[in-house]
Amino acid sequence: MAFIIASACIGEKSGDCVETCPVDAIHEGDDQFYIDPDLCIDCGACEAVCPVSAIFQEDFLPEEEHEYIEKNRAFFQK
């Protein structure tokens, strides 16, 4: 999984990331957006445009946000 959208997206959902993603890997959930790990090409375009800095490369996700790794996986296992 290349990128993760974390807690800052909840309630924000501005959608800049969706418009920027060249492979349509970002999908809207009930409370936030999620990045499909099978589609993401690790380009970083979404991270650069997020107005609330909610997008991180998985390796750089802050420790307190690690629950969003599983939340993202669960979203795409439905």
Residue pairs with C-beta under 8 A, 6 or more apart in sequence:
1 35
1 37
1 40
1 58
1 69
1 72
1 73
2 35
2 37
2 40
2 41
2 42
2 57
2 58
3 35
3 40
3 42
3 44
3 46
3 47
3 55
3 56
3 57
3 58
4 35
4 55
4 56
4 57
4 58
4 61
4 65
4 68
4 69
4 72
5 17
5 26
5 32
5 33
5 34
5 35
5 50
5 54
5 55
5 68
5 72
6 54
6 55
6 56
6 61
6 62
6 65
6 68
7 54
7 65
7 68
8 50
8 52
8 53
8 54
9 32
9 33
9 50
9 52
9 54
9 55
10 31
10 32
11 31
12 32
12 51
12 52
12 54
13 28
13 32
13 33
14 50
14 51
14 52
15 28
15 33
16 49
16 50
16 51
17 26
17 33
17 46
17 49
17 50
17 55
18 26
18 28
18 33
20 45
20 46
20 48
20 49
21 45
21 46
22 41
22 43
22 45
23 39
23 40
23 41
24 39
25 35
25 36
25 39
25 40
25 41
26 33
26 34
26 35
26 36
26 46
27 33
27 34
27 35
27 36
27 75
28 34
29 75
32 54
34 71
34 72
34 75
34 76
35 46
35 55
35 72
36 76
37 72
37 73
37 76
38 76
42 57
44 57
46 55
47 55
47 56
47 57
56 62
56 65
58 69
61 68
61 69
